[in-house]
Amino acid sequence: MNPLFKTLNIIRLHDLVSYHIVIVMYRYKNRILPLVFNNFFTEVSEVHQYNTRSAAKQFHYLPKVRTNYGKFNERIQAPMIWNAINEQVKIGSLPKFKLRLRAQYLSLY
């Protein structure tokens, strides 16, 4: 990995896209988005009633897709990236969340 990104505190383009997708998921979880998005994503606990680890952590359900094109849909990408983020990053206000998320992406370098 290029150390220039880390020294300049710049997030790579791919990570920057993920960063903004995760911010949308944070706003969804905290009901900051418009009402149209209230049922945009589904939690695992809404799909079945079993007490699994995914349901206990309030992960979001990833629907099955048949094509590669479908894998890059925001309804698939957003929950997948959100589920992969550390739980300590998700706690707090939006500005604190953004700082911790940025720090997590910069620590990948």
C-alpha positions, 0 to 999 in steps of 0.5 A, a space after each residue: 500500500 502506498 504510504 502517501 495516503 496515510 501521511 496525507 490523511 487521504 482515503 482511497 477512492 474505493 474506501 471513500 465510496 464505502 465511507 459515504 455508503 456507511 454514512 447513509 446506513 448510519 442515518 437509516 439506523 438513526 431515522 435521520 433519512 426521509 420517511 421514504 427510506 423507512 423500509 429500505 433495508 431489512 434486519 435479520 431479526 425481521 426475516 426469522 425469529 431464531 436467536 442467532 448471532 446475526 440477529 443479536 447484533 442487529 445485522 441487516 439481511 442480505 438478499 440473494 442476487 443472481 447477477 454480478 450487477 445485482 451485487 453492486 446495488 446499494 441495497 446489497 452493498 450498504 448492509 454488507 459494508 455496515 455489517 463489517 464495521 466495528 461495533 464501537 465505531 457505530 456508537 455516538 453522534 454523527 460527527 463522532 461516528 464520521 471521525 471514528 469511521 475515517 480513522 478506521 479507514 485510515 488504519 487500513 493502510 
